[in-house]
Amino acid sequence: MKRESFRKRFMQIAALGMLVAASGVMAAEETPRPPNVVIIFLDDAGFGDFRPFGETAYPTPHVEQLAREGRCFSNFHVPQAICSASRAALMTGCYPGRTKVFGAHPPRAKGLDPKWTTMGQLLKGVGYATAVFGKWHLGDLPETRPPARGFDESCGLMYSNDMWRFHPSSRRFDNCPLQFWENGKIAIEDVTGTQQKLLTTWFTEHAVDFIKRHAYEPFFLYVPHSMPHVPIFCSDKFEGKSGQGLYADVMMEIDWSVGEITRALETAGVADDTLVIFSSDNGPWVSYGNHAGVTPYREAKATGFDGGTRSPCIMKWPKRIAAGSRSDRMFCSIDLFPTIAALAGAELPAHEIDGKDIWDVVCGQPGSVNPHEYYGFSTVGTFEGIITGDGKWKLHLPHGYRTLVTPGKDGKPGRYARKEIALSLFDMENDPYETTNVIDAYPEEAKRLEALARAHQQRFFSK
């Protein structure tokens, strides 16, 4: 249903409701409404950066409240633990190997090919108001920026906030200003450090305003924060507030943002009609030491180990998702596209996607089974292996990876080394930290999974 027709229908229903109320007659049943969708997607947040998932030295009350009112998922993954690839997977329901969006795209890059339908286009097509406020990083050309990709309103950065002339270890961006865009136009030609301090506040204020203005109709609000990707900044109202350093201050401001958005939903009277999803694009960029988050899992960002691909996740939808619940069920960001499509009553695009509707898994339906036999994971253009849909087994094909040797400090990067992993099988139920290769103990399982992995590699990474 298109936007105008929905508005007309909504007003007709509202008028009818007033007449019914005036006559003292109760409506026989409520008119069904598709859910609003709010996705808060952080940049490089660590799995243990919020108290529902880790013991932090700083308070995160609003994320904790979201967890009390929704469900925490401890086994949510992205298929590639790098900015652009992760965002493309979320927005399209496709593996990086299908869209060919790998790694982190630089300024002025084409990004995600317009032939791939985004979540914004999907939901706008069934009458949703749509907005993205934050870091886009899916293309920096007219045909790949948010206004062309299904978003009615937008503001933020087209790429990572470190892609500017002040990058501490590279001068690649000397002649490329960090631009701030708003609704398809450049609002700030060259963002300064002082303005970076306001990014979280600006995105939050736009989100709150959008909710107020669109409470009467279904809406999709995507808030991909620039923080805590380095360089990290927070506003004056949070700087020094944690007493635990700048990274903690930044996380407290993100927590504040979550509170402002959820409060706006309550104030607008639409909290019960809204699915809220809170997560991160990948694990922490540990090279930056005290300016990076923490994860209990092996390695971190830009690797196929769980320290890179496993992100904290909370979902809230009153009356549909049990409050205060937890789940260790395995699923992936590519599944959100088809799951939300089903909830919104939207048809999937004509082109093939890789995610599947996993709503029964999300809401904890008894007897529900993840429909995926496996999920693939990769780093940039290298396919690295698979993890089974039930989360039991993870197989790494032989590949190289980076591992931290010396962390940096106060915004300066540290030093990595390269290592190699042989063909390896991990029992993720008993060894979620990928410490012990059990391939010799389960040779038949390893053989089966290697065949699946090689077929996936041939399908998505052979060209």
C-alpha positions as CSV (number, residue, x, y, z in Angstrom):
1,M,0.0,0.0,0.0
2,K,1.4,3.4,-1.0
3,R,1.9,6.1,1.6
4,E,-1.0,8.4,0.6
5,S,-3.4,5.5,0.5
6,F,-2.3,4.4,3.9
7,R,-2.8,7.9,5.3
8,K,-6.3,8.0,3.8
9,R,-7.2,4.6,5.3
10,F,-5.7,5.6,8.6
11,M,-7.9,8.8,8.8
12,Q,-11.0,6.8,7.8
13,I,-10.3,4.3,10.6
14,A,-9.7,7.1,13.1
15,A,-12.9,8.8,12.1
16,L,-14.8,5.5,12.4
17,G,-13.3,4.9,15.8
18,M,-14.5,8.3,17.1
19,L,-18.0,7.5,15.9
20,V,-18.0,4.1,17.6
21,A,-16.6,5.6,20.8
22,A,-19.3,8.3,20.7
23,S,-22.1,5.8,20.4
24,G,-20.7,3.7,23.2
25,V,-20.2,0.7,21.0
26,M,-17.0,-1.3,21.3
27,A,-15.2,-2.2,18.1
28,A,-15.3,-5.9,17.4
29,E,-11.6,-6.2,16.8
30,E,-8.5,-4.0,16.3
31,T,-7.4,-3.1,12.9
32,P,-4.1,-4.9,12.3
33,R,-1.1,-2.6,11.8
34,P,2.3,-3.6,10.5
35,P,5.0,-2.9,13.0
36,N,7.3,0.1,12.9
37,V,10.9,-1.0,12.7
38,V,13.8,0.8,14.5
39,I,17.3,-0.5,13.9
40,I,20.1,1.0,16.0
41,F,23.4,-0.3,14.5
42,L,26.7,0.7,16.2
43,D,30.1,0.9,14.6
44,D,32.8,-1.4,16.0
45,A,31.1,-1.9,19.4
46,G,32.5,-4.8,21.3
47,F,30.3,-7.7,22.5
48,G,31.0,-6.8,26.1
49,D,30.5,-3.1,25.9
50,F,27.1,-3.1,27.5
51,R,26.1,-4.6,30.8
52,P,23.5,-7.1,29.5
53,F,26.5,-8.8,27.8
54,G,29.5,-7.8,29.9
55,E,30.5,-6.3,33.2
56,T,31.3,-2.7,32.4
57,A,33.0,-0.1,34.6
58,Y,30.5,2.5,33.4
59,P,26.6,2.5,33.5
60,T,24.5,1.6,30.5
61,P,21.0,1.8,32.1
62,H,19.0,2.4,28.9
63,V,20.4,-0.6,27.0
64,E,19.8,-2.6,30.2
65,Q,16.2,-1.4,30.2
66,L,15.9,-2.4,26.6
67,A,17.1,-5.9,27.5
68,R,14.7,-6.1,30.4
69,E,11.8,-5.2,28.1
70,G,13.0,-7.4,25.2
71,R,15.2,-10.4,24.4
72,C,19.0,-10.6,24.5
73,F,20.6,-12.7,21.7
74,S,24.1,-14.0,22.5
75,N,24.7,-15.8,19.2
76,F,23.9,-13.1,16.5
77,H,26.4,-12.8,13.7
78,V,27.3,-10.7,10.7
79,P,28.8,-12.5,7.6
80,Q,31.8,-10.2,7.3
81,A,33.2,-8.1,10.2
82,I,34.0,-5.0,8.2
83,C,31.9,-1.8,7.8
84,S,30.5,-1.7,4.2
85,A,30.2,-5.5,3.9
86,S,28.3,-5.7,7.2
87,R,25.9,-2.9,6.3
88,A,25.2,-4.2,2.8
89,A,24.3,-7.6,4.3
90,L,21.9,-6.0,6.8
91,M,20.3,-3.8,4.2
92,T,19.9,-6.5,1.5
93,G,19.7,-9.9,3.2
94,C,22.6,-11.0,0.9
95,Y,26.0,-12.3,1.5
96,P,29.0,-10.1,0.6
97,G,29.9,-12.7,-2.0
98,R,26.6,-12.0,-3.8
99,T,26.6,-8.2,-3.8
100,K,30.4,-8.0,-4.0
101,V,30.4,-5.4,-1.3
102,F,33.6,-6.3,0.6
103,G,35.5,-4.5,3.3
104,A,35.2,-0.7,3.9
105,H,34.6,1.4,0.8
106,P,36.4,4.7,0.5
107,P,35.0,8.1,-0.3
108,R,33.4,8.5,-3.8
109,A,33.1,4.7,-4.2
110,K,30.0,3.4,-6.0
111,G,29.3,1.0,-3.1
112,L,26.2,-1.2,-3.2
113,D,25.0,-1.7,-6.8
114,P,21.4,-0.3,-7.2
115,K,20.2,-3.6,-8.6
116,W,20.1,-4.9,-5.0
117,T,17.0,-3.9,-3.1
118,T,17.5,-2.3,0.2
119,M,15.4,-2.5,3.3
120,G,14.5,1.1,2.8
121,Q,13.1,0.4,-0.7
122,L,11.3,-2.7,0.5
123,L,9.4,-1.0,3.3
124,K,8.8,2.3,1.4
125,G,7.2,0.1,-1.2
126,V,4.5,-1.0,1.2
127,G,3.7,2.5,2.6
128,Y,6.4,3.0,5.3
129,A,8.0,6.4,6.0
130,T,11.7,5.7,5.9
131,A,14.8,7.4,7.4
132,V,18.5,6.8,8.0
133,F,20.4,9.0,10.4
134,G,24.1,8.1,10.8
135,K,26.9,6.5,8.9
136,W,25.7,5.1,5.5
137,H,28.9,3.6,4.0
138,L,27.0,1.9,1.1
139,G,28.0,4.2,-1.7
140,D,29.0,7.8,-2.2
141,L,27.6,8.5,-5.6
142,P,24.1,10.0,-6.5
143,E,22.6,6.6,-7.4
144,T,23.9,4.9,-4.2
145,R,23.3,7.5,-1.5
146,P,20.3,7.1,0.8
147,P,17.7,9.3,-1.1
148,A,18.2,7.0,-4.1
149,R,18.0,3.8,-2.0
150,G,14.6,4.1,-0.5
151,F,15.0,6.6,2.3
152,D,12.7,9.7,2.5
153,E,14.9,11.4,5.0
154,S,18.6,11.1,5.8
155,C,21.5,12.8,7.4
156,G,25.1,11.8,8.3
157,L,28.4,10.6,6.8
158,M,28.7,8.7,3.6
159,Y,31.7,6.7,4.9
160,S,33.7,6.1,8.1
161,N,34.6,9.1,10.3
162,D,38.3,8.2,10.1
163,M,38.4,8.8,6.4
164,W,39.6,12.3,6.8
165,R,42.8,14.3,6.7
166,F,43.5,13.8,10.4
167,H,43.9,10.0,10.1
168,P,46.9,9.1,12.4
169,S,48.5,6.5,10.2
170,S,47.7,7.3,6.6
171,R,47.5,10.4,4.4
172,R,45.2,8.8,1.8
173,F,42.4,11.2,2.7
174,D,44.4,14.5,2.6
175,N,42.4,15.8,-0.4
176,C,39.1,14.3,0.5
177,P,37.0,16.2,3.0
178,L,34.7,14.4,5.5
179,Q,31.3,15.6,4.3
180,F,28.1,15.7,6.3
181,W,25.0,15.2,4.1
182,E,21.4,16.0,4.8
183,N,18.5,14.9,2.5
184,G,20.7,14.5,-0.5
185,K,22.7,17.8,0.0
186,I,26.0,18.6,1.6
187,A,25.3,20.4,4.9
188,I,28.9,20.5,6.1
189,E,31.7,20.4,3.5
190,D,34.5,19.4,5.8
191,V,33.6,18.0,9.3
192,T,35.9,19.1,12.1
193,G,36.7,17.4,15.3
194,T,34.4,19.8,17.2
195,Q,31.6,18.7,14.9
196,Q,32.4,15.0,15.3
197,K,31.7,15.5,19.0
198,L,28.1,16.3,18.0
199,L,27.4,13.3,15.7
200,T,25.7,11.1,18.2
201,T,23.6,14.0,19.4
202,W,22.6,15.0,15.9
203,F,21.6,11.5,14.8
204,T,19.6,11.1,18.0
205,E,17.8,14.4,17.6
206,H,16.8,13.6,14.0
207,A,15.6,10.1,15.1
208,V,13.4,11.5,17.9
209,D,11.9,14.2,15.6
210,F,11.2,11.6,12.9
211,I,9.3,9.4,15.4
212,K,7.2,12.4,16.5
213,R,6.3,13.3,13.0
214,H,5.4,9.8,11.8
215,A,3.7,8.2,14.7
216,Y,0.4,8.0,12.8
217,E,1.8,5.7,10.1
218,P,4.2,2.7,9.8
219,F,7.8,3.9,9.7
220,F,11.3,2.4,9.3
221,L,14.0,4.2,11.3
222,Y,17.6,3.1,10.7
223,V,20.2,4.7,13.1
224,P,23.7,3.5,12.2
225,H,25.8,5.4,14.6
226,S,29.4,6.5,13.6
227,M,30.6,5.7,17.1
228,P,32.5,4.0,18.6
229,H,34.5,3.7,15.4
230,V,37.7,5.6,15.8
231,P,38.4,8.5,16.0
232,I,36.0,8.5,19.0
233,F,34.2,11.7,20.2
234,C,31.4,12.5,22.5
235,S,29.6,15.7,23.3
236,D,30.5,18.0,26.2
237,K,27.6,16.7,28.2
238,F,29.3,13.2,28.4
239,E,33.0,14.0,28.2
240,G,34.6,12.9,31.5
241,K,31.2,11.7,32.8
242,S,32.2,8.0,33.2
243,G,35.5,8.6,35.0
244,Q,36.8,5.7,33.0
245,G,38.2,7.4,29.9
246,L,36.9,8.6,26.6
247,Y,35.7,5.3,25.3
248,A,33.5,4.8,28.3
249,D,32.1,8.4,27.9
250,V,31.3,7.5,24.2
251,M,29.4,4.4,25.3
252,M,27.5,6.3,27.9
253,E,26.4,8.8,25.2
254,I,25.3,5.9,22.9
255,D,23.3,4.5,25.8
256,W,21.7,7.9,26.3
257,S,20.8,7.9,22.6
258,V,19.1,4.5,23.0
259,G,17.1,6.0,25.9
260,E,16.1,9.0,23.9
261,I,14.8,6.9,21.0
262,T,12.9,4.4,23.1
263,R,11.4,7.3,25.2
264,A,10.3,9.0,22.0
265,L,8.5,5.8,21.0
266,E,6.7,5.7,24.4
267,T,5.8,9.4,24.2
268,A,4.4,9.0,20.7
269,G,2.3,6.1,21.9
270,V,3.8,3.6,19.4
271,A,6.2,1.6,21.6
272,D,3.8,-1.4,21.5
273,D,3.7,-1.3,17.7
274,T,7.4,-1.1,17.2
275,L,10.1,-3.7,16.7
276,V,13.4,-2.3,18.1
277,I,16.7,-4.0,17.1
278,F,19.9,-3.0,18.8
279,S,23.3,-4.4,17.6
280,S,26.7,-3.6,16.1
281,D,28.2,-4.0,12.6
282,N,31.1,-6.1,13.9
283,G,33.5,-6.6,16.8
284,P,35.9,-4.0,18.2
285,W,38.9,-2.5,16.4
286,V,41.3,-3.7,19.0
287,S,44.4,-2.1,17.4
288,Y,43.2,1.2,19.1
289,G,43.6,-0.2,22.6
290,N,41.9,2.1,25.1
291,H,39.8,3.6,22.3
292,A,38.3,0.2,21.4
293,G,35.7,-2.1,22.9
294,V,36.1,-5.6,24.3
295,T,34.9,-9.0,23.3
296,P,35.4,-12.4,25.1
297,Y,35.7,-14.2,21.8
298,R,38.7,-14.9,19.6
299,E,40.3,-12.1,17.7
300,A,38.2,-9.0,16.6
301,K,37.1,-6.8,13.7
302,A,38.2,-7.8,10.2
303,T,38.5,-11.5,11.0
304,G,36.2,-14.5,10.6
305,F,36.6,-15.5,14.2
306,D,33.7,-14.9,16.6
307,G,35.4,-11.8,18.1
308,G,34.8,-10.2,14.7
309,T,31.4,-11.6,13.6
310,R,29.5,-12.1,16.8
311,S,27.7,-8.9,17.9
312,P,25.5,-8.1,20.9
313,C,21.9,-8.0,19.9
314,I,18.7,-7.0,21.7
315,M,15.2,-7.1,20.2
316,K,12.1,-5.6,21.7
317,W,8.5,-5.8,20.5
318,P,6.0,-5.8,23.4
319,K,3.4,-8.7,23.3
320,R,5.4,-10.4,20.5
321,I,8.8,-10.9,22.2
322,A,9.0,-12.1,25.8
323,A,10.3,-9.4,28.1
324,G,13.5,-10.2,30.0
325,S,14.3,-13.3,28.0
326,R,17.5,-14.5,26.6
327,S,18.4,-16.7,23.6
328,D,21.6,-18.5,22.5
329,R,20.0,-19.5,19.1
330,M,22.3,-18.9,16.1
331,F,21.2,-16.4,13.4
332,C,22.7,-13.8,11.1
333,S,22.1,-10.2,10.0
334,I,21.2,-11.4,6.5
335,D,18.0,-12.9,8.1
336,L,16.6,-9.6,9.2
337,F,15.7,-8.4,5.7
338,P,13.3,-11.4,4.9
339,T,12.1,-11.6,8.5
340,I,11.1,-7.9,8.6
341,A,9.6,-8.2,5.1
342,A,7.3,-10.9,6.3
343,L,6.2,-8.9,9.4
344,A,5.5,-5.9,7.2
345,G,3.6,-7.9,4.6
346,A,6.1,-7.0,1.9
347,E,7.0,-9.3,-1.0
348,L,10.7,-10.1,-1.3
349,P,12.5,-8.7,-4.4
350,A,12.7,-10.6,-7.6
351,H,16.4,-11.2,-7.3
352,E,17.7,-14.0,-5.0
353,I,18.6,-13.2,-1.4
354,D,20.4,-15.4,1.1
355,G,18.7,-14.7,4.4
356,K,15.6,-16.5,5.6
357,D,12.6,-15.6,7.7
358,I,13.6,-16.7,11.2
359,W,10.8,-15.0,13.2
360,D,9.9,-18.2,15.0
361,V,13.6,-18.5,16.2
362,V,13.5,-14.8,17.3
363,C,10.3,-15.0,19.3
364,G,11.2,-18.4,20.7
365,Q,8.4,-20.4,19.2
366,P,8.5,-24.0,20.6
367,G,10.0,-26.4,18.2
368,S,11.4,-23.7,15.9
369,V,14.4,-24.7,13.8
370,N,16.8,-22.4,12.1
371,P,16.2,-23.0,8.3
372,H,19.8,-22.5,7.3
373,E,22.0,-25.6,7.0
374,Y,25.0,-23.2,7.5
375,Y,26.1,-19.6,7.3
376,G,29.2,-18.5,5.4
377,F,31.8,-16.0,6.7
378,S,34.5,-14.1,4.9
379,T,37.0,-11.2,5.3
380,V,37.2,-8.8,2.4
381,G,37.4,-11.0,-0.7
382,T,38.5,-14.1,1.1
383,F,36.0,-16.8,2.0
384,E,37.0,-18.4,5.3
385,G,34.5,-21.0,6.3
386,I,31.0,-21.8,7.6
387,I,29.1,-22.2,10.9
388,T,26.1,-24.5,11.1
389,G,22.7,-23.1,11.4
390,D,22.2,-24.6,14.8
391,G,25.4,-23.0,16.0
392,K,27.1,-26.3,16.9
393,W,30.0,-26.6,14.4
394,K,32.3,-24.0,12.9
395,L,34.7,-24.9,10.1
396,H,37.6,-22.7,9.0
397,L,39.2,-23.3,5.7
398,P,42.9,-22.6,5.6
399,H,43.4,-18.8,5.5
400,G,45.5,-16.0,6.9
401,Y,44.3,-13.5,9.5
402,R,45.5,-10.6,11.5
403,T,46.1,-10.8,15.2
404,L,46.9,-8.0,17.6
405,V,50.5,-7.8,18.9
406,T,50.7,-4.4,20.6
407,P,47.6,-2.2,21.2
408,G,47.7,1.5,20.5
409,K,46.7,4.2,22.9
410,D,44.7,7.4,22.9
411,G,43.7,7.3,19.2
412,K,47.0,5.9,17.8
413,P,46.8,2.4,16.3
414,G,48.9,-0.5,17.5
415,R,50.6,-3.3,15.6
416,Y,49.2,-6.5,14.1
417,A,50.9,-9.7,12.9
418,R,49.8,-12.2,10.3
419,K,49.0,-15.7,11.2
420,E,47.7,-18.8,9.4
421,I,45.0,-21.2,10.4
422,A,44.9,-24.7,8.9
423,L,41.7,-26.5,8.1
424,S,40.0,-26.5,11.6
425,L,36.8,-27.7,13.2
426,F,35.5,-26.1,16.4
427,D,32.7,-27.4,18.7
428,M,31.1,-24.0,19.4
429,E,28.7,-25.4,22.0
430,N,31.6,-26.5,24.2
431,D,34.3,-24.2,22.9
432,P,32.8,-20.9,21.8
433,Y,36.2,-19.2,22.0
434,E,37.6,-21.4,19.1
435,T,40.6,-22.6,21.1
436,T,40.7,-26.3,20.2
437,N,40.7,-27.8,16.8
438,V,38.7,-31.1,17.0
439,I,39.0,-32.1,13.4
440,D,40.7,-35.3,14.2
441,A,38.0,-36.3,16.6
442,Y,35.2,-35.7,14.1
443,P,36.6,-36.4,10.6
444,E,33.2,-37.2,9.0
445,E,31.7,-34.0,10.3
446,A,34.6,-32.0,9.0
447,K,34.4,-33.7,5.6
448,R,30.7,-32.9,5.3
449,L,31.2,-29.3,6.3
450,E,34.2,-28.8,4.0
451,A,32.1,-30.0,1.1
452,L,29.5,-27.4,1.9
453,A,32.2,-24.7,2.4
454,R,33.9,-25.5,-0.9
455,A,30.5,-25.4,-2.7
456,H,29.8,-22.0,-1.2
457,Q,33.2,-20.7,-2.1
458,Q,32.7,-21.8,-5.7
459,R,29.3,-20.2,-5.9
460,F,30.2,-16.8,-4.4
461,F,33.9,-16.3,-4.6
462,S,35.0,-18.0,-7.8
463,K,34.8,-14.8,-9.9
